Amino acid sequence: MNKLTESRILLASALLLLAIPPLVFVLVALTSGMSPADTAGALVAQYVAPRINLAVCSGLGLLPLLLLAVVLWVRRRRRPSTEGPPVYAIGGVLPILAVAVFVNAEYWTAFLPNRTFLGFPHGLEFIIGPGIFAPVGMLAGLAVVAVMRRIRS
């Protein structure tokens, strides 16, 4: 009854992708010497900031997950599988989560504690990461799962 399904994995991953930007922001702020009160104020301010808004960064992270959902749906239509846990969903989600953590850690370490906008190429991480690296990583993860399943069987 408590079976791991693709939809549960995708839902949990969506929640994680929404939580990663603020969590990384808080961790970077605290490790860069900001007080907990300053960190909380900076976090709230970043959710309403016109540039590098945390809500927008979180939303952009969901795009590769939507692509993964489409790929898994097409795979299910072409090859119905009745086997155990959906390893393809896990194989696709892990690179997406890794890219999200890396992109946020890369930007927020440069942004904090001064909280000044860094200028042009900074901030592109939030577009390039979910737009290019996460889908490529997702496809690589799916390929690794496919190869491992063929080797195993």
Residue pairs with C-beta under 8 A, 6 or more apart in sequence:
3 85
4 85
4 86
5 86
6 72
6 76
6 86
6 88
6 89
9 86
9 89
9 90
9 93
10 65
10 68
10 69
10 72
10 89
10 93
13 65
13 93
13 96
13 97
14 62
14 65
16 97
17 58
17 61
17 62
17 65
17 96
17 97
17 100
18 58
18 61
18 62
19 58
20 58
20 61
20 97
20 100
20 101
20 104
21 54
21 57
21 58
21 61
21 100
21 104
22 43
22 54
22 58
24 101
24 104
24 105
24 108
25 42
25 43
25 46
25 54
25 104
25 108
25 112
26 39
26 43
28 105
28 108
28 109
28 112
29 38
29 39
29 42
29 43
29 108
29 112
29 113
30 36
30 39
32 109
32 112
32 113
33 113
34 42
34 112
34 113
38 113
42 112
42 115
43 54
45 115
46 52
46 53
46 54
47 53
47 54
47 55
51 117
51 123
52 107
52 111
52 117
52 123
52 126
56 126
57 104
57 126
60 126
60 127
60 130
60 131
61 96
61 100
61 130
61 134
62 130
63 130
63 131
63 134
64 96
64 99
64 130
64 134
64 135
64 138
65 93
65 96
67 135
67 138
68 89
68 92
68 93
68 96
68 138
71 92
71 138
71 142
72 86
72 88
72 89
72 92
75 88
87 145
87 149
88 142
88 145
88 146
90 145
91 141
91 142
91 144
91 145
92 138
92 141
92 142
92 145
93 138
93 141
94 141
95 134
95 137
95 138
95 140
95 141
96 130
96 134
96 137
96 138
98 137
99 129
99 130
99 133
99 134
99 137
100 129
100 130
100 134
102 129
103 125
103 126
103 129
103 130
103 133
106 125
107 122
107 123
107 125
107 126
110 118
110 122
111 118
111 122
